[in-house]
Amino acid sequence: MKRIILLAITALTMTFTFTAKADNSKPVRFENLPENSQKFVRTHFKGTEISYIKQESDFFLWKSYDLFFVNGSKIEFDRKGNWEEVDCMRDEVPAAIVPAAITTYINRNHAGMKIVKISRNSKEYEVKLNNGIEIKFDKRFNVIEYDN
């Protein structure tokens, strides 16, 4: 009996492992993005040409979206269409998406630098400056990590 249970657990583990590693991405059209993703792009990246968009599904069939622009910038959206990461390469991310407390901190402590990448999750924000410095903030916008 133990052998059968062990075999079943092994089979399930292998199934999840191979499913997770499979390429579960496909191209999608702008119109197939969640509405709030479309609005975000129209608001903050108006006039920026889109190269392609891909939808990824994990083994729980949750979807996420990666949008790539011709200029190299990239936006990652979660399954609900909320932005998780905006990477503008060398260009500045739109000021309107950066929380005011982070902008104040950067202006005060890194005058003249611009934020070229920002990411967020339920616990923290992370920004990358054009000089390569990366700074993590908690949800109260206290600096929790500094990497240069």
TORLOBA-287592 format. One record per residue (C-alpha): residue number from 1; residue in three letters; x, y, z. Coordinates in Angstrom, 3 decimals. Layout:
BEGIN
[atom NUM, ALA, [X, Y, Z]],
...
//
This chain:
BEGIN
[atom 1, MET, [0.000, 0.000, 0.000]],
[atom 2, LYS, [2.822, 2.399, 0.870]],
[atom 3, ARG, [4.390, 1.609, -2.464]],
[atom 4, ILE, [1.213, 2.533, -4.375]],
[atom 5, ILE, [0.849, 5.814, -2.469]],
[atom 6, LEU, [4.507, 6.668, -3.064]],
[atom 7, LEU, [4.132, 5.864, -6.757]],
[atom 8, ALA, [1.015, 8.056, -7.015]],
[atom 9, ILE, [2.752, 10.974, -5.281]],
[atom 10, THR, [5.758, 10.620, -7.583]],
[atom 11, ALA, [3.524, 10.579, -10.663]],
[atom 12, LEU, [1.655, 13.699, -9.536]],
[atom 13, THR, [4.902, 15.512, -8.740]],
[atom 14, MET, [6.310, 14.697, -12.164]],
[atom 15, THR, [3.097, 15.824, -13.844]],
[atom 16, PHE, [3.198, 19.211, -12.111]],
[atom 17, THR, [6.920, 19.597, -12.777]],
[atom 18, PHE, [6.633, 18.925, -16.503]],
[atom 19, THR, [3.500, 21.028, -16.830]],
[atom 20, ALA, [5.200, 23.960, -15.093]],
[atom 21, LYS, [8.195, 23.734, -17.415]],
[atom 22, ALA, [6.187, 23.411, -20.605]],
[atom 23, ASP, [6.016, 26.469, -22.798]],
[atom 24, ASN, [2.516, 27.657, -22.014]],
[atom 25, SER, [2.680, 30.969, -23.803]],
[atom 26, LYS, [0.860, 32.173, -26.868]],
[atom 27, PRO, [0.602, 35.468, -28.717]],
[atom 28, VAL, [-2.533, 37.525, -28.164]],
[atom 29, ARG, [-3.995, 40.695, -29.608]],
[atom 30, PHE, [-4.252, 43.951, -27.667]],
[atom 31, GLU, [-8.033, 43.553, -27.573]],
[atom 32, ASN, [-7.611, 40.253, -25.683]],
[atom 33, LEU, [-5.872, 41.916, -22.735]],
[atom 34, PRO, [-7.998, 42.585, -19.654]],
[atom 35, GLU, [-9.703, 45.979, -19.897]],
[atom 36, ASN, [-7.610, 47.600, -17.140]],
[atom 37, SER, [-4.403, 46.540, -18.949]],
[atom 38, GLN, [-5.654, 48.162, -22.133]],
[atom 39, LYS, [-6.526, 51.333, -20.233]],
[atom 40, PHE, [-3.085, 51.375, -18.554]],
[atom 41, VAL, [-1.316, 51.158, -21.916]],
[atom 42, ARG, [-3.561, 53.769, -23.535]],
[atom 43, THR, [-3.046, 56.144, -20.601]],
[atom 44, HIS, [0.673, 55.785, -19.914]],
[atom 45, PHE, [2.108, 54.627, -23.248]],
[atom 46, LYS, [-0.082, 56.444, -25.753]],
[atom 47, GLY, [1.597, 56.521, -29.136]],
[atom 48, THR, [4.213, 53.889, -28.232]],
[atom 49, GLU, [4.215, 51.141, -30.846]],
[atom 50, ILE, [3.543, 47.618, -29.573]],
[atom 51, SER, [5.783, 44.862, -30.901]],
[atom 52, TYR, [3.925, 41.856, -29.511]],
[atom 53, ILE, [1.936, 40.551, -26.560]],
[atom 54, LYS, [2.090, 37.090, -25.077]],
[atom 55, GLN, [-0.196, 35.358, -22.640]],
[atom 56, GLU, [1.295, 32.795, -20.289]],
[atom 57, SER, [-0.569, 30.155, -18.326]],
[atom 58, ASP, [0.864, 28.362, -15.318]],
[atom 59, PHE, [-0.109, 24.907, -14.125]],
[atom 60, PHE, [-3.083, 26.344, -12.226]],
[atom 61, LEU, [-4.186, 27.864, -15.563]],
[atom 62, TRP, [-3.749, 31.372, -14.203]],
[atom 63, LYS, [-2.888, 33.753, -16.973]],
[atom 64, SER, [-0.398, 36.576, -17.077]],
[atom 65, TYR, [0.513, 38.890, -19.916]],
[atom 66, ASP, [3.788, 40.342, -21.194]],
[atom 67, LEU, [3.554, 43.318, -23.528]],
[atom 68, PHE, [6.643, 44.313, -25.515]],
[atom 69, PHE, [7.095, 47.637, -27.280]],
[atom 70, VAL, [9.189, 48.252, -30.388]],
[atom 71, ASN, [11.526, 50.513, -28.353]],
[atom 72, GLY, [12.402, 47.592, -26.026]],
[atom 73, SER, [10.182, 48.569, -23.104]],
[atom 74, LYS, [8.112, 45.842, -21.467]],
[atom 75, ILE, [5.091, 45.634, -19.164]],
[atom 76, GLU, [4.071, 42.556, -17.193]],
[atom 77, PHE, [0.445, 42.211, -16.111]],
[atom 78, ASP, [-1.052, 39.705, -13.679]],
[atom 79, ARG, [-4.071, 37.545, -14.459]],
[atom 80, LYS, [-6.429, 40.371, -13.489]],
[atom 81, GLY, [-4.657, 42.834, -15.754]],
[atom 82, ASN, [-2.874, 44.800, -13.020]],
[atom 83, TRP, [0.672, 45.840, -13.839]],
[atom 84, GLU, [3.396, 43.989, -11.940]],
[atom 85, GLU, [6.465, 45.362, -13.698]],
[atom 86, VAL, [7.235, 48.203, -16.065]],
[atom 87, ASP, [10.706, 48.138, -17.611]],
[atom 88, CYS, [11.509, 51.088, -19.854]],
[atom 89, MET, [15.138, 50.060, -20.385]],
[atom 90, ARG, [16.899, 53.447, -20.510]],
[atom 91, ASP, [13.818, 55.662, -20.631]],
[atom 92, GLU, [12.018, 56.929, -17.554]],
[atom 93, VAL, [8.907, 55.063, -16.427]],
[atom 94, PRO, [5.765, 57.214, -16.484]],
[atom 95, ALA, [5.787, 59.382, -13.351]],
[atom 96, ALA, [2.086, 58.761, -12.753]],
[atom 97, ILE, [2.657, 55.083, -11.904]],
[atom 98, VAL, [5.351, 55.762, -9.291]],
[atom 99, PRO, [3.997, 56.289, -5.764]],
[atom 100, ALA, [4.658, 59.830, -4.521]],
[atom 101, ALA, [6.687, 58.601, -1.527]],
[atom 102, ILE, [9.101, 56.777, -3.829]],
[atom 103, THR, [9.432, 59.810, -6.100]],
[atom 104, THR, [10.176, 61.995, -3.068]],
[atom 105, TYR, [12.823, 59.556, -1.818]],
[atom 106, ILE, [14.530, 59.362, -5.222]],
[atom 107, ASN, [14.493, 63.147, -5.705]],
[atom 108, ARG, [15.897, 63.699, -2.229]],
[atom 109, ASN, [18.559, 60.962, -2.207]],
[atom 110, HIS, [19.380, 60.462, -5.895]],
[atom 111, ALA, [18.886, 63.874, -7.473]],
[atom 112, GLY, [19.049, 63.820, -11.241]],
[atom 113, MET, [18.493, 60.070, -11.498]],
[atom 114, LYS, [15.448, 58.620, -13.186]],
[atom 115, ILE, [13.496, 55.435, -12.528]],
[atom 116, VAL, [13.822, 53.137, -15.541]],
[atom 117, LYS, [12.147, 50.067, -14.034]],
[atom 118, ILE, [9.516, 49.538, -11.346]],
[atom 119, SER, [7.935, 46.353, -10.055]],
[atom 120, ARG, [5.465, 45.611, -7.320]],
[atom 121, ASN, [3.836, 42.741, -5.516]],
[atom 122, SER, [1.619, 42.479, -2.466]],
[atom 123, LYS, [4.520, 43.183, -0.088]],
[atom 124, GLU, [6.919, 45.583, -1.773]],
[atom 125, TYR, [7.974, 47.844, -4.604]],
[atom 126, GLU, [11.337, 47.738, -6.326]],
[atom 127, VAL, [12.808, 50.423, -8.553]],
[atom 128, LYS, [15.882, 50.520, -10.728]],
[atom 129, LEU, [17.549, 53.834, -11.494]],
[atom 130, ASN, [19.359, 54.764, -14.685]],
[atom 131, ASN, [22.693, 54.460, -12.830]],
[atom 132, GLY, [21.982, 50.774, -12.056]],
[atom 133, ILE, [21.048, 51.189, -8.388]],
[atom 134, GLU, [18.113, 49.035, -7.273]],
[atom 135, ILE, [16.059, 49.989, -4.219]],
[atom 136, LYS, [13.310, 47.977, -2.528]],
[atom 137, PHE, [10.564, 49.576, -0.478]],
[atom 138, ASP, [8.023, 47.928, 1.793]],
[atom 139, LYS, [4.329, 48.796, 1.479]],
[atom 140, ARG, [4.866, 51.783, 3.780]],
[atom 141, PHE, [7.623, 52.976, 1.450]],
[atom 142, ASN, [10.468, 52.368, 3.888]],
[atom 143, VAL, [13.710, 51.311, 2.200]],
[atom 144, ILE, [14.286, 47.625, 2.937]],
[atom 145, GLU, [17.067, 46.803, 0.475]],
[atom 146, TYR, [19.627, 48.767, -1.482]],
[atom 147, ASP, [21.750, 47.239, -4.234]],
[atom 148, ASN, [24.266, 49.067, -6.379]],
//
